[in-house]
Amino acid sequence: MSGDAIEPFVAGSSAAAASASAAPASNPLRSAADEPIRFFLAGPTYVLQRVREAQLRPPVAHRSPEFRLAYDRIAAALRRIFRTSRPVVTATASATLLMEAAVASTVANRVLHLVNGAFAQRFHTIARSHGLEADQVVVPMGQAVAPDLLRQALRRGRYDAITVVHSETSTGVLNPLADLARVAHEESDALLIVDAVSSLGGVPVETDAWGLDVVLTASQKALALPPGLAFAAVSERAERRMAEVPCRGFYTDLSRYLDKHREGGTIHTPAVTLFWAAEAQLAGVLAEGIEARWSRHAALQRRAAAWAADRGLHIPADAAHRSPTVTAIVAPPGKSARDLVEALAARGFTVSSGYGDWKPTTLRLGHMGEAQEGDLDGLLAAFDEVLDR
Ligand SMILES: Cc1ncc(COP(=O)(O)O)c(C=O)c1O
């Protein structure tokens, strides 16, 4: 850990000692209770015992110095994880609130959505529900959005903002975010709103270096926290633009989150005990190191893809754009995705079925958060059994 602004909070020193003695070398913060991980949903993801225990600390008043200390430590950790010097606000909500807040707070008239899956489509639904003019660049599920398609769209129209989902959890596709951001800046002054829900913490996201304006994520994915918190980094440009949007809603007004953030807190009553968990887990993320975390997730993706290829199983995500955090796999002929999910469950392993149109035919392995290669090997061995190998 290099110069961390935060210390891990662990509920009870005995828990910390137990973790240290029983943990594998790969993650000294894992205790015997965390061995092995068998929970491979595409979110929520497995939460370490020490993080679950952190929530036992009693709640405090959310305007107290004690809460402010935790809030500030969490914000400092998040700035390092988001790779930004800008504020990263925390909401007691799932990520969809911040998807809505990003659109409602920054788009006065017209927004462009890059759509290659179900979560990208959600941005469009949100914009329409706010009565905004909303255009879409749609590519088939399983493909990434090519930067040239964005370039063409920006030459055809002027937009306040562009939305993109970095890792499309419904398909396991990773969009080329750095390239899309470069094109967006070359061709327009539109803000770039990024859903990094299943990428941040597992995949490189360079908020400042790539010029991303709003980057939002949820607690329950690669950050491996319980569900219930959502985080967003907001650029200076985006903050200025909000002043030009007359109706930003109330709970969806990101400028209010930023104002309260600067006072060291949340706009309304937060889920205080989730903040205790966040303090403990984000310190763990920094202890591993963000680049090490990216490498671990890339290795998990390669392992899942190699396993599928060996068995002739089809991965429908474009091979050049596979997400390090989630792999969708088509069930082999004669097996239904649902039967495979159930057979794995009977062996103690949890995976997701496919999403939307892909639900009957695909499964999704969420290899994100705290899982190590040894954990994934356990899942893949069980998968071999249910495939009758
Ligand atoms: C890419 C992506 N965006 C948005 C969401 C919505 O997140 P939440 O359920 O936290 O609102 C999800 C949830 O799985 C997701 O994977």
The ligand as a MOL file (V3000), in Angstrom:
LIG
                    3D

  0  0  0     0  0            999 V3000
M  V30 BEGIN CTAB
M  V30 COUNTS 16 16 0 0 0
M  V30 BEGIN ATOM
M  V30 1 C -23.4170 -2.0910 -16.5620 0
M  V30 2 C -24.5100 -1.8810 -15.5590 0
M  V30 3 N -25.0910 -0.6840 -15.4750 0
M  V30 4 C -26.0680 -0.4440 -14.5950 0
M  V30 5 C -26.5260 -1.4120 -13.7560 0
M  V30 6 C -27.6120 -1.1120 -12.7850 0
M  V30 7 O -27.0560 -1.1480 -11.5120 0
M  V30 8 P -27.9750 -1.1250 -10.2080 0
M  V30 9 O -28.7110 -2.4230 -10.1990 0
M  V30 10 O -26.9470 -1.0040 -9.1120 0
M  V30 11 O -28.8750 0.0440 -10.3090 0
M  V30 12 C -25.9670 -2.6930 -13.8020 0
M  V30 13 C -26.4470 -3.7650 -12.9220 0
M  V30 14 O -26.1440 -4.9240 -13.0790 0
M  V30 15 C -24.9160 -2.9280 -14.7290 0
M  V30 16 O -24.3270 -4.1190 -14.8000 0
M  V30 END ATOM
M  V30 BEGIN BOND
M  V30 1 1 1 2
M  V30 2 1 2 3
M  V30 3 2 2 15
M  V30 4 2 3 4
M  V30 5 1 4 5
M  V30 6 1 5 6
M  V30 7 2 5 12
M  V30 8 1 6 7
M  V30 9 1 7 8
M  V30 10 2 8 9
M  V30 11 1 8 10
M  V30 12 1 8 11
M  V30 13 1 12 13
M  V30 14 1 12 15
M  V30 15 2 13 14
M  V30 16 1 15 16
M  V30 END BOND
M  V30 END CTAB
M  END
